[in-house]
Amino acid sequence: MGRGVWIIFATLLLLMLLDIGRGSKVGVCYGRNADDLPTPDKVAQLVQQHNIKYLRIYDSNIQVMKSFANTGVELMIGVPNSDLLAFSQFQSNVDTWLKNSILPYYPAVRITYITVGAEVTEVTSNVSAQVVPAMQNVLTALRKAGLQKKIKVSSTYSLGVLSRSFPPSAGAFSSKYASLLKPMLEFLVENDSPFMVDVYPYYAYRDSPANVSLKYALFESSSEVIDPNTGLLYTNMFDAQIDAIYFALSALNFRTIKIVVTETGWPSKGSSKETAATPDNAQTYNTNLIRHVINNTGTPAKSGQELDVYIYSLFNENRKPGLESERNWGLFYPDMTSVYNLDLTGKGAVDLTTESNVTSSSGTWCIASPSASEMDLQNALDWACGPGNVDCSAIQPSQPCYQPDNLVSHASFAFNSYYQQNGASDIACSFGGTGIKVNKDPSYDNCVYMTLGSNKTVEANMTQITSKNSSAKNVAHLWTSICLLMTVLTFS
């Protein structure tokens, strides 16, 4: 093999290994149950304009497929519940569907998932028994076309599939769905497909405001809900709901199945009784969700694990039945104007050292209270450096803020970073009463405390430590790739 071929091979290997640490994805659901929606070709332009890379549609509409050809947008397509009977009974029906609706457009249309049925446990007609046979027939058709590794098959469920969801460690699937779930989960394991679930903290708050606080539902809570069985700390409803699914899967010995959130979001308008359905709350939920996901924070039970989510929905859909909120989940109106501002890339939500994205902290900092107990400080520090998503590299040994090596000093640095990253609000310096605000800059020697609208923390501290934008996992993949590349070139 010539040296040039070896170089090409090694380069491809490097790119492949780097792609392993791709990070979590944020997509959007494109429902079409509405009047006066823009044509699919205009929707494709809108999606690209807003840098949306992942889209879920609920069928395999040919006009939609054609419009997204060669756009680079990855599509999750669906088999509607109305087609489950035909798909489950005859393989020929699925083969014909694949031949006519998928193969003419693939791979120009980047299809990554096929969802077979949607929330079948929530519909009145008894179609649950048809789901797994239909999934198996879809997989068989994909195998015939050689696409079974490139397009994954699954089905979507609501949290109603659980009989218990709180505390998360007690998460359990309802026994009445056992005949559906066991073969379906076995199918997912055998084919390395994810469990797909629709997660809506909005409903948890709306239906039980006495038990669920609005801030907890919006990712804004500074308080912690502790799972008594595991000791895990939860600061938002989303994580608690996801972990309930993980624990339910684990209880059935399906511990390796990953989760994809196929719907989540917040309505911008509701009936008179739906007071939390506002544009501000919708913007807050989705902004915090995106930030939470793209940082690969994971959940308390699955810390650091990638989790792909799809925000519901691209447009308001005026033909949806039910309460007013059901028709107002969209990011855009049918005329393609924004319902509220949302940076779908997450950059605006996480790049908090850029002056244009933040407000002044008015010269205040947040530090650890010297009177706080050691246990409370340690718990708060662990939370800030974990679920709080603070970069605590600077307080590690040999780094600029490690000395003095004591709990109050380390917690003060972490508390302030979280405080500044979250708008320098009073609640962001709570930490269960262990944080206090001060007007004097606590920076010392080479340890610079962050302030809003300033890059000096990054400039001073990050010259000696690795940026948190590259996780340890991605660094490991990079070094593995480089070593393999050098080995290949050496022996060529």
The 8 nearest C-alpha neighbors of each residue, nearest first, counted from 0:
[[1, 4, 2, 5, 491, 3, 6, 8],
 [2, 0, 4, 3, 5, 491, 6, 7],
 [1, 3, 5, 4, 491, 6, 0, 488],
 [4, 2, 6, 5, 1, 7, 0, 8],
 [5, 3, 7, 1, 6, 2, 8, 0],
 [4, 6, 2, 8, 3, 7, 9, 1],
 [5, 7, 9, 3, 4, 8, 10, 2],
 [8, 6, 4, 10, 5, 9, 11, 3],
 [9, 7, 5, 11, 6, 10, 4, 12],
 [8, 10, 12, 6, 484, 11, 7, 5],
 [11, 9, 13, 7, 12, 8, 6, 14],
 [12, 10, 14, 8, 13, 9, 15, 7],
 [11, 13, 9, 15, 10, 14, 8, 16],
 [12, 14, 480, 10, 16, 11, 15, 9],
 [13, 15, 11, 17, 12, 16, 18, 10],
 [16, 14, 12, 18, 13, 17, 11, 19],
 [17, 15, 13, 18, 19, 14, 12, 480],
 [16, 18, 14, 19, 15, 20, 476, 13],
 [17, 19, 21, 15, 16, 20, 14, 13],
 [20, 18, 16, 17, 21, 15, 476, 473],
 [21, 19, 18, 473, 22, 17, 472, 476],
 [22, 20, 18, 19, 23, 17, 473, 24],
 [21, 23, 20, 305, 295, 24, 293, 294],
 [22, 24, 305, 307, 306, 293, 295, 292],
 [25, 23, 307, 308, 26, 22, 293, 306],
 [24, 26, 308, 309, 307, 289, 53, 23],
 [25, 27, 309, 53, 54, 310, 308, 24],
 [26, 28, 310, 309, 54, 311, 312, 313],
 [29, 27, 55, 312, 311, 54, 313, 310],
 [30, 28, 313, 56, 55, 312, 27, 31],
 [31, 29, 32, 28, 56, 312, 57, 313],
 [30, 32, 33, 29, 316, 36, 314, 34],
 [33, 31, 316, 318, 30, 319, 317, 34],
 [32, 34, 316, 317, 318, 31, 36, 35],
 [35, 33, 36, 317, 32, 318, 316, 333],
 [34, 36, 333, 37, 33, 334, 38, 317],
 [35, 37, 333, 34, 33, 38, 334, 31],
 [38, 36, 41, 42, 333, 35, 39, 334],
 [37, 39, 41, 40, 42, 36, 63, 62],
 [40, 38, 42, 63, 41, 66, 43, 37],
 [41, 39, 66, 43, 42, 38, 44, 63],
 [42, 40, 44, 43, 38, 39, 37, 45],
 [41, 43, 39, 45, 44, 40, 46, 37],
 [44, 42, 40, 46, 41, 45, 67, 39],
 [43, 45, 41, 47, 42, 46, 48, 40],
 [46, 44, 42, 48, 43, 47, 41, 49],
 [47, 45, 43, 51, 49, 48, 44, 42],
 [48, 46, 50, 44, 49, 45, 51, 43],
 [47, 49, 45, 46, 50, 44, 51, 43],
 [50, 48, 47, 46, 51, 45, 343, 342],
 [49, 51, 47, 48, 52, 46, 344, 343],
 [52, 50, 46, 49, 53, 47, 26, 343],
 [51, 53, 72, 50, 73, 26, 54, 71],
 [54, 52, 26, 73, 72, 51, 74, 27],
 [55, 53, 74, 27, 26, 28, 73, 75],
 [54, 56, 75, 28, 74, 29, 76, 27],
 [57, 55, 76, 29, 58, 75, 28, 30],
 [56, 58, 77, 76, 55, 79, 30, 78],
 [57, 59, 77, 78, 76, 56, 60, 79],
 [60, 58, 76, 61, 77, 100, 64, 57],
 [61, 59, 63, 62, 58, 64, 100, 56],
 [60, 62, 64, 63, 65, 59, 100, 66],
 [63, 61, 65, 64, 60, 66, 39, 40],
 [62, 64, 66, 39, 60, 61, 65, 67],
 [63, 65, 61, 62, 67, 66, 60, 68],
 [64, 66, 62, 68, 63, 67, 61, 104],
 [65, 67, 40, 63, 64, 68, 39, 62],
 [68, 66, 64, 70, 65, 43, 108, 69],
 [67, 69, 108, 107, 65, 70, 66, 64],
 [70, 68, 107, 71, 108, 67, 72, 109],
 [71, 69, 72, 67, 68, 47, 108, 43],
 [70, 72, 69, 73, 109, 52, 68, 108],
 [71, 73, 52, 70, 53, 74, 109, 67],
 [74, 72, 53, 109, 110, 52, 54, 71],
 [75, 73, 110, 54, 55, 109, 76, 53],
 [74, 76, 55, 112, 113, 111, 110, 56],
 [77, 75, 113, 56, 58, 57, 59, 74],
 [76, 78, 58, 57, 114, 113, 115, 79],
 [77, 79, 115, 58, 116, 114, 82, 80],
 [80, 78, 81, 116, 82, 77, 58, 57],
 [81, 79, 116, 83, 82, 117, 78, 119],
 [80, 82, 79, 83, 84, 78, 116, 85],
 [83, 81, 80, 79, 85, 84, 86, 78],
 [84, 82, 86, 80, 85, 81, 87, 129],
 [85, 83, 87, 86, 82, 88, 129, 81],
 [84, 86, 88, 83, 82, 87, 89, 92],
 [87, 85, 133, 83, 84, 93, 88, 92],
 [86, 88, 133, 132, 84, 85, 129, 83],
 [89, 87, 85, 86, 84, 90, 133, 132],
 [90, 88, 91, 92, 87, 86, 85, 93],
 [89, 91, 93, 92, 136, 94, 86, 88],
 [90, 92, 94, 89, 93, 95, 96, 86],
 [93, 91, 95, 90, 94, 89, 86, 96],
 [92, 94, 96, 90, 95, 91, 86, 97],
 [95, 93, 91, 97, 140, 96, 92, 98],
 [94, 96, 98, 92, 93, 97, 91, 99],
 [97, 95, 93, 99, 98, 94, 100, 92],
 [98, 96, 101, 94, 100, 95, 99, 102],
 [97, 99, 95, 102, 96, 100, 94, 101],
 [100, 98, 96, 97, 95, 101, 103, 102],
 [99, 101, 97, 96, 98, 102, 59, 61],
 [102, 100, 97, 103, 104, 99, 98, 105],
 [101, 103, 105, 98, 104, 97, 100, 99],
 [104, 102, 101, 105, 99, 100, 98, 106],
 [105, 103, 102, 108, 101, 107, 106, 64],
 [106, 104, 107, 108, 102, 103, 101, 109],
 [105, 107, 108, 109, 104, 110, 102, 68],
 [108, 106, 68, 105, 69, 104, 109, 70],
 [107, 109, 68, 105, 106, 104, 110, 67],
 [110, 108, 73, 106, 74, 107, 111, 72],
 [109, 111, 74, 73, 108, 112, 75, 150],
 [110, 112, 150, 75, 74, 151, 109, 73],
 [113, 111, 75, 151, 150, 152, 110, 76],
 [112, 114, 152, 76, 77, 75, 151, 115],
 [115, 113, 77, 154, 153, 152, 78, 116],
 [116, 114, 78, 154, 77, 134, 153, 113],
 [115, 117, 80, 79, 78, 154, 114, 119],
 [116, 118, 155, 119, 154, 80, 156, 79],
 [119, 117, 156, 120, 155, 121, 157, 116],
 [120, 118, 121, 117, 122, 127, 116, 126],
 [119, 121, 118, 122, 127, 160, 156, 159],
 [120, 122, 119, 118, 123, 159, 157, 156],
 [123, 121, 119, 124, 120, 118, 125, 126],
 [122, 124, 125, 121, 120, 119, 126, 127],
 [125, 123, 122, 126, 119, 127, 121, 120],
 [124, 126, 127, 123, 128, 122, 119, 120],
 [127, 125, 129, 128, 124, 119, 130, 83],
 [126, 128, 129, 130, 119, 125, 179, 120],
 [127, 129, 126, 130, 179, 131, 125, 132],
 [130, 128, 127, 126, 87, 132, 131, 83],
 [129, 131, 133, 127, 132, 128, 134, 116],
 [130, 132, 134, 133, 183, 129, 135, 128],
 [133, 131, 87, 135, 134, 130, 129, 136],
 [132, 134, 87, 86, 136, 130, 131, 135],
 [135, 133, 131, 137, 132, 136, 115, 130],
 [134, 136, 132, 138, 133, 137, 131, 139],
 [135, 137, 139, 133, 138, 134, 90, 140],
 [138, 136, 134, 140, 139, 135, 93, 133],
 [137, 139, 141, 135, 136, 140, 142, 134],
 [140, 138, 136, 142, 141, 137, 135, 143],
 [139, 141, 137, 143, 138, 142, 94, 136],
 [140, 142, 146, 138, 147, 144, 143, 139],
 [143, 141, 145, 147, 139, 144, 140, 146],
 [142, 144, 140, 141, 145, 139, 146, 147],
 [143, 145, 141, 142, 146, 140, 147, 102],
 [146, 144, 142, 143, 147, 141, 148, 149],
 [145, 147, 141, 149, 144, 148, 142, 150],
 [146, 148, 142, 141, 149, 150, 145, 138],
 [149, 147, 146, 150, 151, 145, 142, 190],
 [148, 150, 146, 147, 111, 151, 110, 145],
 [149, 151, 111, 112, 147, 148, 146, 110],
 [150, 152, 112, 192, 113, 111, 149, 153],
 [153, 151, 113, 112, 114, 192, 134, 150],
 [152, 154, 114, 115, 192, 113, 151, 193],
 [155, 153, 114, 115, 116, 195, 117, 156],
 [154, 156, 195, 117, 196, 118, 114, 116],
 [157, 155, 118, 196, 197, 195, 117, 158],
 [156, 158, 197, 159, 196, 118, 160, 198],
 [157, 159, 160, 161, 198, 156, 197, 196],
 [160, 158, 157, 161, 162, 121, 120, 156],
 [159, 161, 158, 172, 173, 157, 162, 156],
 [162, 160, 172, 173, 159, 163, 171, 158],
 [161, 163, 173, 172, 171, 160, 164, 159],
 [164, 162, 170, 171, 161, 165, 169, 172],
 [163, 165, 170, 243, 167, 166, 169, 161],
 [166, 164, 167, 163, 169, 170, 243, 168],
 [165, 167, 169, 168, 226, 164, 170, 243],
 [168, 166, 243, 165, 170, 169, 164, 242],
 [167, 169, 170, 166, 246, 243, 228, 229],
 [170, 168, 167, 166, 165, 171, 164, 163],
 [171, 169, 243, 164, 247, 163, 167, 246],
 [172, 170, 247, 163, 161, 162, 169, 173],
 [173, 171, 161, 162, 160, 247, 174, 170],
 [172, 174, 162, 161, 175, 176, 160, 171],
 [173, 175, 177, 176, 172, 162, 178, 171],
 [174, 176, 173, 177, 178, 172, 179, 160],
 [177, 175, 174, 179, 178, 173, 180, 160],
 [176, 178, 180, 174, 179, 175, 181, 173],
 [179, 177, 176, 180, 181, 182, 175, 128],
 [180, 178, 177, 176, 181, 183, 182, 128],
 [179, 181, 183, 177, 182, 184, 178, 176],
 [180, 182, 184, 183, 179, 177, 178, 185],
 [183, 181, 185, 184, 180, 186, 179, 131],
 [182, 184, 180, 186, 185, 181, 131, 179],
 [185, 183, 187, 186, 181, 182, 180, 188],
 [184, 186, 182, 188, 183, 187, 189, 181],
 [185, 187, 183, 189, 184, 188, 182, 190],
 [188, 186, 192, 184, 190, 185, 189, 191],
 [187, 189, 191, 185, 190, 186, 184, 256],
 [190, 188, 186, 187, 191, 185, 192, 184],
 [189, 191, 187, 192, 188, 186, 151, 152],
 [192, 190, 188, 187, 189, 193, 256, 151],
 [191, 193, 187, 190, 151, 153, 152, 188],
 [194, 192, 257, 258, 256, 195, 259, 187],
 [193, 195, 258, 257, 259, 196, 256, 192],
 [196, 194, 155, 259, 260, 258, 261, 193],
 [195, 197, 156, 260, 155, 157, 261, 198],
 [198, 196, 262, 157, 261, 260, 263, 156],
 [197, 199, 263, 262, 196, 200, 158, 260],
 [198, 200, 201, 263, 202, 264, 197, 203],
 [201, 199, 203, 202, 216, 236, 237, 204],
 [202, 200, 199, 204, 203, 205, 265, 216],
 [201, 203, 205, 204, 200, 199, 206, 207],
 [202, 204, 200, 201, 206, 205, 207, 211],
 [205, 203, 208, 207, 211, 201, 202, 206],
 [206, 204, 202, 203, 207, 208, 201, 273],
 [205, 207, 203, 204, 202, 208, 201, 209],
 [206, 208, 204, 209, 210, 205, 203, 211],
 [209, 207, 204, 211, 210, 205, 212, 206],
 [208, 210, 207, 211, 212, 204, 206, 205],
 [209, 211, 208, 207, 212, 204, 203, 206],
 [212, 210, 208, 204, 209, 207, 213, 215],
 [213, 211, 215, 214, 208, 216, 210, 204],
 [212, 214, 216, 215, 217, 204, 211, 208],
 [213, 215, 219, 220, 217, 216, 212, 218],
 [216, 214, 235, 220, 212, 213, 218, 217],
 [215, 217, 236, 213, 214, 200, 218, 235],
 [216, 218, 284, 214, 219, 215, 213, 283],
 [219, 217, 235, 215, 216, 220, 214, 287],
 [220, 218, 214, 217, 215, 221, 235, 216],
 [219, 221, 215, 214, 222, 234, 218, 235],
 [220, 222, 426, 430, 219, 223, 234, 427],
 [223, 221, 220, 234, 431, 224, 430, 215],
 [224, 222, 234, 233, 232, 225, 221, 220],
 [223, 225, 233, 232, 234, 226, 222, 231],
 [226, 224, 232, 231, 230, 227, 223, 233],
 [225, 227, 230, 231, 228, 229, 166, 232],
 [228, 226, 230, 229, 225, 166, 231, 168],
 [227, 229, 226, 230, 168, 166, 231, 169],
 [228, 230, 231, 226, 227, 168, 225, 232],
 [229, 231, 226, 227, 225, 228, 232, 224],
 [232, 230, 229, 226, 225, 299, 233, 300],
 [231, 233, 225, 224, 223, 230, 226, 234],
 [234, 232, 224, 223, 235, 225, 239, 231],
 [233, 235, 223, 220, 222, 215, 224, 221],
 [236, 234, 215, 218, 237, 233, 216, 238],
 [235, 237, 239, 216, 238, 200, 215, 240],
 [236, 238, 240, 239, 235, 200, 241, 216],
 [239, 237, 241, 298, 240, 236, 235, 242],
 [238, 240, 236, 242, 237, 241, 167, 243],
 [241, 239, 243, 237, 238, 242, 236, 244],
 [242, 240, 238, 244, 243, 239, 237, 245],
 [241, 243, 245, 244, 239, 240, 167, 246],
 [242, 244, 167, 170, 240, 164, 246, 241],
 [245, 243, 247, 242, 241, 246, 248, 170],
 [246, 244, 242, 248, 247, 243, 249, 241],
 [245, 247, 249, 243, 248, 170, 244, 168],
 [248, 246, 171, 170, 244, 250, 249, 245],
 [249, 247, 253, 245, 251, 246, 250, 254],
 [248, 250, 254, 252, 246, 253, 251, 247],
 [249, 251, 247, 248, 252, 246, 171, 253],
 [250, 252, 249, 248, 253, 247, 254, 181],
 [253, 251, 249, 250, 254, 248, 255, 247],
 [254, 252, 248, 249, 251, 255, 256, 184],
 [253, 255, 249, 252, 256, 248, 245, 251],
 [254, 256, 253, 257, 188, 249, 252, 248],
 [257, 255, 254, 193, 253, 188, 194, 258],
 [256, 258, 193, 194, 255, 259, 192, 306],
 [257, 259, 194, 193, 195, 260, 256, 306],
 [258, 260, 195, 307, 261, 308, 193, 194],
 [261, 259, 308, 196, 262, 197, 195, 309],
 [260, 262, 309, 197, 196, 308, 259, 195],
 [263, 261, 197, 309, 311, 310, 260, 198],
 [264, 262, 310, 198, 199, 311, 197, 309],
 [263, 265, 311, 310, 285, 199, 266, 262],
 [264, 266, 281, 328, 201, 284, 267, 276],
 [267, 265, 328, 276, 327, 268, 324, 281],
 [266, 268, 277, 278, 276, 281, 327, 328],
 [269, 267, 276, 277, 324, 266, 327, 278],
 [270, 268, 324, 323, 273, 276, 271, 274],
 [269, 271, 273, 323, 272, 322, 324, 268],
 [270, 272, 273, 274, 269, 323, 268, 276],
 [271, 273, 270, 274, 269, 275, 205, 276],
 [274, 272, 269, 270, 271, 275, 276, 205],
 [273, 275, 276, 272, 271, 269, 277, 270],
 [274, 276, 273, 277, 280, 205, 213, 269],
 [275, 277, 268, 267, 266, 269, 274, 273],
 [276, 278, 267, 268, 280, 279, 275, 281],
 [279, 277, 267, 281, 280, 282, 339, 268],
 [280, 278, 282, 277, 281, 283, 267, 339],
 [279, 281, 283, 277, 282, 278, 284, 276],
 [282, 280, 265, 278, 284, 283, 267, 279],
 [281, 283, 279, 280, 285, 284, 286, 278],
 [282, 284, 280, 286, 281, 285, 287, 279],
 [285, 283, 217, 281, 287, 286, 282, 288],
 [284, 286, 288, 282, 287, 283, 289, 281],
 [287, 285, 283, 289, 288, 284, 282, 348],
 [286, 288, 290, 284, 285, 289, 291, 283],
 [287, 289, 285, 291, 286, 290, 284, 292],
 [290, 288, 292, 286, 291, 287, 345, 293],
 [289, 291, 287, 288, 292, 293, 345, 348],
 [290, 292, 288, 289, 294, 293, 287, 296],
 [291, 293, 289, 295, 294, 290, 288, 23],
 [294, 292, 295, 23, 290, 291, 289, 24],
 [293, 295, 296, 292, 291, 290, 23, 388],
 [296, 294, 293, 297, 303, 292, 305, 23],
 [297, 295, 303, 294, 291, 302, 386, 292],
 [296, 298, 303, 302, 304, 295, 301, 305],
 [297, 299, 301, 302, 238, 300, 296, 242],
 [300, 298, 302, 301, 231, 232, 297, 233],
 [299, 301, 298, 302, 242, 231, 245, 297],
 [302, 300, 298, 299, 304, 297, 303, 242],
 [301, 303, 297, 298, 299, 304, 300, 296],
 [304, 302, 297, 296, 295, 301, 305, 298],
 [305, 303, 297, 302, 301, 295, 306, 296],
 [306, 304, 23, 295, 22, 297, 303, 307],
 [305, 307, 23, 259, 304, 308, 292, 297],
 [306, 308, 24, 23, 259, 25, 260, 305],
 [309, 307, 260, 25, 261, 259, 26, 24],
 [310, 308, 26, 27, 261, 262, 25, 28],
 [311, 309, 27, 263, 264, 262, 312, 28],
 [312, 310, 28, 264, 262, 263, 27, 328],
 [311, 313, 329, 28, 314, 328, 310, 29],
 [312, 314, 329, 29, 330, 28, 331, 27],
 [315, 313, 329, 331, 312, 332, 330, 316],
 [314, 316, 329, 327, 328, 326, 332, 317],
 [315, 317, 33, 326, 32, 318, 319, 314],
 [318, 316, 33, 326, 319, 315, 34, 32],
 [319, 317, 33, 32, 316, 320, 326, 34],
 [318, 320, 326, 317, 316, 325, 32, 321],
 [321, 319, 318, 325, 322, 326, 317, 323],
 [320, 322, 325, 323, 319, 324, 326, 318],
 [321, 323, 324, 325, 270, 320, 269, 326],
 [322, 324, 269, 270, 325, 326, 321, 268],
 [323, 325, 269, 327, 326, 322, 268, 266],
 [326, 324, 323, 327, 322, 321, 319, 328],
 [327, 325, 316, 317, 324, 319, 315, 323],
 [328, 326, 315, 324, 266, 329, 325, 268],
 [327, 329, 266, 312, 315, 265, 267, 326],
 [330, 328, 314, 315, 312, 313, 331, 327],
 [329, 331, 313, 338, 314, 337, 312, 339],
 [332, 330, 337, 314, 338, 329, 335, 336],
 [331, 333, 335, 334, 336, 314, 315, 338],
 [332, 334, 36, 335, 35, 314, 37, 331],
 [333, 335, 332, 336, 37, 36, 331, 35],
 [336, 334, 333, 332, 331, 337, 45, 37],
 [337, 335, 331, 332, 334, 338, 333, 330],
 [338, 336, 331, 339, 330, 332, 335, 340],
 [337, 339, 331, 330, 332, 336, 340, 329],
 [340, 338, 337, 278, 341, 282, 330, 279],
 [339, 341, 337, 342, 282, 338, 330, 278],
 [340, 342, 343, 339, 282, 286, 285, 330],
 [341, 343, 344, 345, 347, 340, 346, 348],
 [342, 344, 345, 341, 51, 49, 289, 50],
 [345, 343, 346, 342, 50, 347, 51, 289],
 [344, 346, 348, 343, 347, 342, 290, 289],
 [347, 345, 348, 349, 344, 350, 342, 343],
 [346, 348, 345, 350, 349, 342, 356, 351],
 [347, 349, 345, 346, 290, 350, 286, 351],
 [348, 350, 346, 351, 347, 290, 345, 420],
 [351, 349, 346, 347, 352, 348, 353, 356],
 [350, 352, 353, 349, 420, 357, 356, 451],
 [353, 351, 452, 454, 453, 350, 354, 451],
 [354, 352, 351, 355, 356, 452, 350, 357],
 [353, 355, 452, 356, 357, 352, 453, 358],
 [354, 356, 353, 357, 452, 358, 352, 351],
 [355, 357, 354, 353, 351, 347, 358, 350],
 [358, 356, 354, 355, 452, 351, 451, 353],
 [357, 359, 360, 451, 452, 422, 356, 354],
 [358, 360, 361, 451, 452, 357, 362, 450],
 [359, 361, 362, 451, 423, 363, 358, 450],
 [362, 360, 359, 363, 438, 358, 451, 423],
 [361, 363, 360, 438, 364, 439, 450, 440],
 [364, 362, 438, 437, 361, 360, 436, 365],
 [363, 365, 437, 436, 415, 438, 366, 440],
 [366, 364, 436, 415, 435, 428, 414, 437],
 [365, 367, 411, 435, 434, 414, 415, 436],
 [368, 366, 411, 434, 407, 410, 433, 435],
 [367, 369, 433, 370, 371, 434, 435, 366],
 [370, 368, 371, 367, 407, 372, 433, 366],
 [371, 369, 368, 372, 433, 367, 373, 407],
 [372, 370, 368, 433, 369, 376, 373, 375],
 [373, 371, 375, 374, 376, 370, 433, 369],
 [372, 374, 376, 375, 377, 371, 406, 407],
 [373, 375, 377, 372, 376, 378, 371, 379],
 [376, 374, 378, 372, 377, 373, 379, 371],
 [375, 377, 379, 373, 374, 378, 380, 372],
 [376, 378, 380, 374, 379, 375, 373, 381],
 [379, 377, 381, 375, 376, 380, 374, 382],
 [378, 380, 376, 382, 377, 381, 430, 375],
 [381, 379, 377, 383, 410, 382, 378, 376],
 [382, 380, 378, 384, 379, 383, 385, 377],
 [381, 383, 385, 379, 380, 384, 386, 387],
 [384, 382, 387, 380, 385, 381, 389, 379],
 [383, 385, 389, 381, 382, 388, 391, 387],
 [386, 384, 382, 387, 383, 388, 381, 389],
 [385, 387, 388, 382, 383, 296, 384, 299],
 [388, 386, 383, 385, 389, 382, 384, 417],
 [387, 389, 386, 385, 384, 383, 390, 296],
 [390, 388, 384, 387, 383, 391, 417, 416],
 [389, 391, 392, 467, 384, 388, 393, 413],
 [390, 392, 393, 394, 384, 389, 413, 395],
 [393, 391, 395, 394, 390, 464, 398, 465],
 [392, 394, 398, 400, 391, 395, 399, 460],
 [395, 393, 401, 400, 392, 391, 409, 398],
 [394, 396, 401, 392, 393, 398, 397, 391],
 [397, 395, 398, 401, 394, 402, 393, 399],
 [398, 396, 395, 401, 399, 394, 402, 400],
 [397, 399, 393, 396, 401, 395, 400, 394],
 [400, 398, 446, 445, 393, 401, 460, 397],
 [401, 399, 394, 446, 393, 402, 398, 445],
 [400, 402, 394, 395, 398, 396, 404, 399],
 [403, 401, 404, 400, 399, 405, 394, 408],
 [402, 404, 405, 401, 408, 400, 409, 406],
 [405, 403, 402, 401, 406, 408, 409, 394],
 [404, 406, 408, 407, 403, 409, 402, 401],
 [405, 407, 409, 408, 410, 404, 377, 376],
 [408, 406, 410, 409, 405, 367, 411, 369],
 [409, 407, 411, 410, 406, 405, 412, 403],
 [408, 410, 406, 412, 411, 407, 394, 405],
 [409, 411, 413, 407, 380, 412, 408, 367],
 [412, 410, 366, 367, 414, 408, 409, 413],
 [411, 413, 415, 409, 410, 414, 416, 408],
 [414, 412, 410, 416, 415, 411, 383, 417],
 [415, 413, 411, 417, 416, 412, 410, 366],
 [414, 416, 365, 418, 412, 417, 413, 366],
 [415, 417, 413, 419, 418, 414, 449, 420],
 [416, 418, 420, 414, 415, 419, 389, 421],
 [419, 417, 415, 427, 423, 421, 416, 428],
 [420, 418, 423, 416, 421, 422, 417, 451],
 [421, 419, 417, 418, 422, 351, 416, 423],
 [422, 420, 418, 419, 423, 417, 427, 424],
 [421, 423, 424, 419, 420, 418, 358, 357],
 [424, 422, 419, 418, 360, 421, 427, 425],
 [425, 423, 427, 422, 426, 428, 418, 421],
 [424, 426, 427, 428, 423, 429, 436, 418],
 [425, 427, 429, 428, 424, 221, 430, 220],
 [426, 428, 418, 424, 425, 429, 421, 423],
 [429, 427, 434, 426, 425, 418, 365, 430],
 [428, 430, 426, 432, 434, 431, 427, 433],
 [431, 429, 433, 432, 434, 379, 428, 221],
 [430, 432, 429, 433, 222, 221, 434, 379],
 [431, 433, 429, 430, 434, 435, 371, 368],
 [434, 432, 368, 430, 371, 431, 367, 376],
 [435, 433, 367, 429, 428, 368, 430, 366],
 [434, 436, 366, 365, 368, 367, 428, 437],
 [437, 435, 365, 364, 366, 363, 428, 434],
 [438, 436, 364, 363, 439, 365, 435, 366],
 [439, 437, 363, 362, 364, 440, 436, 361],
 [440, 438, 437, 441, 363, 364, 362, 442],
 [439, 441, 442, 438, 364, 448, 363, 362],
 [442, 440, 439, 443, 448, 364, 447, 366],
 [443, 441, 447, 448, 440, 446, 444, 445],
 [442, 444, 446, 445, 441, 447, 448, 400],
 [443, 445, 446, 442, 447, 399, 400, 402],
 [444, 446, 399, 443, 447, 459, 460, 400],
 [447, 445, 400, 399, 443, 444, 442, 460],
 [446, 448, 442, 456, 445, 459, 449, 443],
 [449, 447, 442, 456, 446, 450, 412, 441],
 [448, 450, 456, 416, 447, 419, 451, 415],
 [451, 449, 453, 419, 452, 448, 360, 364],
 [450, 452, 453, 360, 419, 359, 352, 357],
 [451, 453, 354, 352, 353, 357, 359, 450],
 [452, 454, 451, 455, 352, 450, 354, 353],
 [455, 453, 457, 352, 456, 458, 452, 353],
 [454, 456, 458, 457, 453, 459, 449, 447],
 [457, 455, 449, 459, 447, 458, 454, 460],
 [456, 458, 461, 455, 454, 460, 459, 462],
 [457, 459, 455, 456, 461, 460, 454, 462],
 [460, 458, 456, 457, 455, 461, 462, 447],
 [459, 461, 457, 462, 456, 458, 463, 399],
 [460, 462, 464, 457, 463, 458, 459, 466],
 [461, 463, 460, 464, 459, 458, 457, 465],
 [464, 462, 461, 460, 398, 465, 399, 459],
 [465, 463, 461, 462, 466, 392, 460, 393],
 [464, 466, 467, 461, 463, 469, 392, 462],
 [467, 465, 468, 469, 464, 461, 470, 390],
 [466, 468, 469, 470, 390, 465, 392, 471],
 [467, 469, 466, 470, 294, 465, 390, 473],
 [470, 468, 467, 473, 466, 474, 471, 465],
 [471, 469, 473, 472, 467, 468, 474, 466],
 [472, 470, 474, 473, 475, 469, 467, 476],
 [471, 473, 475, 470, 474, 476, 20, 469],
 [472, 474, 476, 470, 475, 20, 471, 469],
 [473, 475, 477, 471, 476, 472, 478, 470],
 [476, 474, 472, 478, 473, 477, 479, 471],
 [475, 477, 473, 479, 474, 478, 480, 17],
 [476, 478, 474, 480, 475, 479, 473, 17],
 [479, 477, 481, 475, 480, 476, 482, 474],
 [480, 478, 476, 482, 477, 481, 475, 483],
 [479, 481, 13, 477, 483, 478, 482, 484],
 [482, 480, 484, 478, 483, 479, 485, 477],
 [483, 481, 485, 479, 484, 480, 478, 486],
 [484, 482, 486, 480, 481, 485, 487, 479],
 [483, 485, 481, 487, 9, 482, 486, 480],
 [486, 484, 488, 482, 487, 483, 489, 481],
 [487, 485, 483, 489, 484, 488, 482, 490],
 [486, 488, 484, 485, 489, 490, 491, 483],
 [487, 489, 491, 485, 486, 490, 484, 6],
 [490, 488, 486, 487, 491, 485, 484, 483],
 [491, 489, 487, 488, 486, 485, 5, 2],
 [490, 488, 489, 2, 487, 5, 1, 0]]
